[in-house]
Amino acid sequence: MNWFSKFLGKSDCTFVNEEVLKNLPKSITVEFIPEFDHEDNPIIFICSPDHDGLISEARTKDEAIENAQDAILTYFDVPKGCADLIEFDIVDVTKQMLDIDNPEARRVREFKVKECSYA
């Protein structure tokens, strides 16, 4: 239990549900854009079309998911102790994307914030 939730007399999970999750949107759309860096190594750029500055990058699909979650929590100033308790449901989103070179290149996923479950 962190010091702030102790101060409020709440468990970490209750604190996250009542104090932290109310500052997060219920869902966040994130785009995964595959590209190549200056040395022709594959790289995945991560951004949110709805939140300027919510960006990251990764080398693999798993790293992209992890970095996207971290970018969301950082963007919304979620404290590290609380971030460890927050989970996301991740769903693919069908969305028309305009990319002249490769219209199928972008992968769009929606990160839905789940309420912290009580142990």
Sequence and secondary structure as in RCSB ss.txt:
>XXXX:A:sequence
MNWFSKFLGKSDCTFVNEEVLKNLPKSITVEFIPEFDHEDNPIIFICSPDHDGLISEARTKDEAIENAQDAILTY
FDVPKGCADLIEFDIVDVTKQMLDIDNPEARRVREFKVKECSYA
>XXXX:A:secstr
  HHHHHHT  HHHHIIIIIGGGS SEEEEEEEEEE TTS EEEEEE TTSTT EEEESSHHHHHHHHHHHHHHH
TT  HHHHTT EEEEEE       SS TT  EEEEEEEE     
